[in-house]
Structure formats: C-alpha cells, structure tokens
Amino acid sequence: MKKAVYLLLLLFTISACSKDKDPKPADNVKGNWALQTGEVKMNIVGSDSTNALDFSAGGIYIQIKENGEFESNLAIDMDSEGFFGKTSIYQSTYTLEGDYIEFKIAATNVANKIPIKVKIIDARNNELHLKMSKPEILEALYSLSQYVELADDLFIVSLFTSLEIILNFTK
C-alpha cells in the first residue's frame, strides 16, 4: 500500500511539472507574421455556414514587437468579406492578457485606431492562430460605429446565434 501511495505521489509530481513547462500561447506571439488564411463560421437559427478566406496573395502582415508596439498593414475593412483587409503601413500598440491580445488597429476610412480583442488559439511552430467570437466582433463594431454608421451591421451581427472569425498567420 505504501508503494502505491508513493507511486501516485510520483505520478502527480511528474504530471504537475510537465504542465508548468508547457508554454502559454501568448508567450510566442512576438515576431513578423504574414496573414495566410481565415475562416468565418456562423450560425443563425440552427443553420451553420463556414466561409474560407484566402489572404496569401495580399501581403498583409503584423509585426508584434517586445515593447507593446506593433507595425502592420492589417485593417478592419467593412467592405471585405472577412472583416479584415489591407491598408498602408502604420504603427500602433497592443496589450496581452492571458490568452487574449488586444490590438489598436487601423480601419479603412477612419483616422482613429480601433481596439479589437482576439483570443490566441495557438502560437507555435511558426504559426499564429487568432479568433474573434461574436462578443469581440460586436465590441469592435461598436467602437468603429463611433466614427462611421454601422447600425445595420450591428443589427445583422446581433441576429447570429454564433459568429467566429479565425485568422491564420505564418512567420
């Protein structure tokens, strides 16, 4: 019985130590990332739809730096099918909170930077996967609506049972 207790204690210690060494997704976000693909998943009244997005030819990038700053040409673009598009190169800031990163991002036809909060799904093996769910999308649209008329867009998004935008980057 004593050996069984020691064995269980040893297994618990080993498993606890190995979990401590696993990097958090936010630990690996810094670097120069090229936007490759995306996906818009939506559900409205029980009907699912998924749209694949190809950004690989667009030259859209984000360079996340150490000091809470980034450089990018990625912008919120309400005329784009995937909510994001390309603009001229700009500098801005970001903050990390757990598995979330909040960017102050450019928006087409708007002078101010708009805060968007995205969940870091994965950031390893030279890949970065970010996800915005319906609450984050609505929050970004609400911030943007202070500068442009988006009442129809906000209403349409509010009708979705679920909505996700996933962006996939590579180094």
SULTANOR-V77074 format. One record per residue. N is the residue number from 1. RES is the residue in three letters. SS is DSSP state (2 for helix, 1 for strand, 0 for the rest). OMEGA is omega as a letter, one per 20 degrees, with the letter a starting at -180 (none if undefined). D_CENTER is the distance of its C-alpha to the mean C-alpha in Angstrom with 2 decimals. Layout:
n,res,ss,omega,d_center
N,RES,SS,OMEGA,D_CENTER
N,RES,SS,OMEGA,D_CENTER
This chain:
n,res,ss,omega,d_center
1,MET,0,a,49.90
2,LYS,2,r,49.28
3,LYS,2,r,47.79
4,ALA,2,r,45.39
5,VAL,2,r,44.16
6,TYR,2,r,43.73
7,LEU,2,r,41.89
8,LEU,2,r,39.47
9,LEU,2,r,38.98
10,LEU,2,r,38.37
11,LEU,2,r,35.79
12,PHE,2,a,33.98
13,THR,2,a,34.01
14,ILE,2,a,32.74
15,SER,2,r,29.85
16,ALA,2,r,28.92
17,CYS,2,a,29.07
18,SER,2,r,26.96
19,LYS,2,a,24.10
20,ASP,2,a,24.30
21,LYS,2,r,23.83
22,ASP,0,r,20.61
23,PRO,0,r,17.90
24,LYS,0,r,14.91
25,PRO,2,a,11.53
26,ALA,2,a,11.15
27,ASP,2,a,14.56
28,ASN,2,a,13.65
29,VAL,0,a,10.85
30,LYS,0,r,13.61
31,GLY,1,a,14.96
32,ASN,1,a,15.05
33,TRP,1,r,12.46
34,ALA,1,r,13.46
35,LEU,1,a,11.40
36,GLN,1,a,13.42
37,THR,1,r,12.53
38,GLY,1,a,10.54
39,GLU,1,r,11.63
40,VAL,1,r,12.34
41,LYS,1,a,13.96
42,MET,1,r,16.27
43,ASN,1,r,19.32
44,ILE,1,a,22.06
45,VAL,0,r,25.33
46,GLY,0,a,25.03
47,SER,1,a,24.20
48,ASP,1,r,21.13
49,SER,1,r,19.75
50,THR,1,r,17.23
51,ASN,1,r,16.82
52,ALA,1,r,15.93
53,LEU,1,r,14.80
54,ASP,1,r,16.20
55,PHE,0,a,15.05
56,SER,0,a,17.12
57,ALA,0,a,20.00
58,GLY,0,a,18.21
59,GLY,0,a,17.99
60,ILE,0,a,14.60
61,TYR,1,r,13.37
62,ILE,1,r,11.81
63,GLN,1,a,14.07
64,ILE,1,a,12.87
65,LYS,0,a,16.23
66,GLU,0,a,17.91
67,ASN,0,a,19.01
68,GLY,0,r,15.97
69,GLU,1,r,16.15
70,PHE,1,r,14.43
71,GLU,1,a,15.84
72,SER,1,r,14.37
73,ASN,1,r,15.52
74,LEU,1,a,12.27
75,ALA,1,r,13.01
76,ILE,1,a,12.62
77,ASP,0,a,15.48
78,MET,0,r,17.05
79,ASP,0,a,19.46
80,SER,0,r,17.00
81,GLU,0,a,16.67
82,GLY,0,r,12.92
83,PHE,0,a,12.28
84,PHE,1,r,11.49
85,GLY,1,a,14.38
86,LYS,1,r,16.25
87,THR,1,r,18.21
88,SER,1,a,20.42
89,ILE,1,r,19.31
90,TYR,1,r,18.60
91,GLN,1,r,18.06
92,SER,1,a,16.06
93,THR,1,r,14.80
94,TYR,1,r,11.99
95,THR,1,r,12.50
96,LEU,1,r,11.55
97,GLU,1,a,12.56
98,GLY,0,r,12.85
99,ASP,0,a,9.77
100,TYR,1,r,7.67
101,ILE,1,r,7.19
102,GLU,1,r,8.48
103,PHE,1,r,9.26
104,LYS,1,a,12.50
105,ILE,1,r,12.00
106,ALA,1,r,14.95
107,ALA,1,r,15.89
108,THR,0,r,18.64
109,ASN,0,r,21.98
110,VAL,1,a,20.96
111,ALA,1,a,22.14
112,ASN,1,r,19.96
113,LYS,1,a,16.38
114,ILE,1,r,14.16
115,PRO,1,r,11.94
116,ILE,1,a,8.45
117,LYS,1,a,6.85
118,VAL,1,r,3.45
119,LYS,1,r,4.81
120,ILE,1,r,5.64
121,ILE,1,a,7.67
122,ASP,1,r,9.76
123,ALA,1,r,10.77
124,ARG,1,a,14.38
125,ASN,0,r,16.98
126,ASN,0,r,15.63
127,GLU,1,r,12.49
128,LEU,1,a,8.81
129,HIS,1,a,6.68
130,LEU,1,a,2.97
131,LYS,1,r,3.95
132,MET,1,r,5.44
133,SER,1,a,9.04
134,LYS,2,a,12.20
135,PRO,2,r,12.69
136,GLU,2,r,9.58
137,ILE,2,r,10.50
138,LEU,2,r,14.06
139,GLU,2,r,13.56
140,ALA,2,r,12.12
141,LEU,2,r,14.98
142,TYR,2,r,17.41
143,SER,2,r,16.77
144,LEU,2,a,17.23
145,SER,0,r,20.28
146,GLN,0,a,22.09
147,TYR,0,r,22.62
148,VAL,0,a,22.96
149,GLU,0,a,24.31
150,LEU,0,a,21.70
151,ALA,2,r,23.83
152,ASP,2,r,23.95
153,ASP,2,r,20.21
154,LEU,2,r,19.66
155,PHE,2,a,22.51
156,ILE,2,r,21.31
157,VAL,2,a,17.84
158,SER,2,r,19.79
159,LEU,2,a,21.91
160,PHE,0,r,19.30
161,THR,0,r,19.77
162,SER,1,a,16.17
163,LEU,1,r,13.36
164,GLU,1,r,9.99
165,ILE,1,r,7.98
166,ILE,1,r,6.69
167,LEU,1,a,6.42
168,ASN,1,a,8.77
169,PHE,1,r,10.12
170,THR,1,r,13.49
171,LYS,0,none,15.61
